[in-house]
Amino acid sequence: MPKKKVEPTFASIFRAVEEKASKVSFLQDTATQITLNGNLDNLPLYVKIEDGRPEVAPYEYINAPFYIDADAETFASVLNGDKNFTVAVAQGSITVNGDAAQAIVFCATLFG
């Protein structure tokens, strides 16, 4: 059965991030807010890692150590494996602000 493609909608991206986060092993506790831009009213979601377990929720995460802002189309492409996360950052389609060390470890784990 082919894997269902992630659509550039909040619900589809949310489910994909939740699924992806549950399948990788995080080595450090951290948290981030991901804000999706496009026709989504800039809805945020957060990903919190505590004791190696991820929690994904459709809320703002105030005082996160780093933030990810992404165009919904690009973020869906990254989740589908059609676009490389690092390339999207280099092209400016995705921005990462805050604690660079935590962001690098988190993004390499989730998108690597």
C-alpha positions in Angstrom: 0.0 0.0 0.0 1.6 3.3 -1.0 2.2 5.9 1.6 -0.3 8.7 1.7 1.1 12.0 0.5 1.2 14.9 2.9 -1.0 17.8 1.7 -0.2 21.4 2.4 -3.0 21.7 4.9 -2.7 22.1 8.7 -4.4 18.8 9.4 -2.3 16.8 7.0 1.0 18.4 8.1 0.0 18.0 11.8 -0.6 14.3 11.3 2.6 13.8 9.4 4.7 15.6 12.0 3.1 13.6 14.8 3.7 10.3 12.9 7.3 11.2 12.0 8.1 12.3 15.5 6.8 9.1 17.0 9.1 7.0 14.8 12.5 8.6 15.6 14.7 8.6 18.7 15.4 12.0 20.2 18.6 12.2 22.3 17.8 15.4 24.2 14.8 17.2 25.5 13.7 20.3 23.5 10.7 22.0 22.1 9.8 24.1 19.1 7.0 25.9 17.5 6.3 25.4 13.8 4.4 28.1 12.1 2.9 27.2 8.8 2.4 30.1 6.3 0.1 30.1 3.3 -3.7 29.7 3.2 -3.7 28.4 6.8 -4.1 31.6 8.8 -0.5 31.1 10.1 -1.5 28.3 12.4 1.2 27.1 14.8 1.9 23.6 16.2 4.4 22.7 18.7 6.6 19.7 19.2 7.9 19.0 22.6 10.4 16.2 23.4 10.6 15.1 27.0 12.4 12.0 28.2 12.7 11.0 24.6 9.0 11.1 24.0 7.5 13.5 21.5 4.3 15.5 22.1 2.8 17.3 19.1 -0.1 19.7 19.7 -1.9 22.4 17.7 -0.9 25.3 19.9 1.7 28.1 20.3 4.7 27.2 22.3 5.7 30.4 24.1 9.5 30.6 25.0 10.5 27.7 22.8 14.3 27.5 22.4 13.9 27.8 18.6 11.1 28.4 16.1 10.5 27.1 12.6 8.5 29.2 10.1 7.7 27.4 6.9 5.6 27.8 3.8 3.0 25.0 4.0 3.7 23.8 0.4 7.4 23.5 1.1 7.0 21.9 4.5 4.6 19.3 3.0 7.3 18.6 0.3 9.9 18.1 3.0 7.6 15.7 4.9 7.0 13.8 1.6 10.7 13.5 1.0 10.4 15.5 -2.2 12.5 18.4 -0.8 15.5 18.4 1.5 15.0 20.4 4.8 18.5 22.0 4.6 18.0 23.0 1.0 14.6 24.6 1.9 16.3 26.6 4.7 19.1 27.7 2.3 16.5 28.8 -0.2 14.6 30.8 2.4 11.4 28.7 2.2 11.9 27.6 5.8 13.5 29.7 8.5 14.8 28.6 11.8 15.4 31.1 14.6 16.7 30.7 18.1 19.1 28.2 19.7 21.1 26.9 16.7 22.5 23.9 18.5 19.1 22.6 19.6 17.6 23.4 16.2 20.3 21.5 14.3 20.0 18.4 16.5 16.2 18.4 16.4 15.9 19.0 12.6 18.6 16.4 11.8 16.7 13.9 13.9 13.2 14.7 12.6 14.1 15.4 8.9 17.4 13.5 8.5 
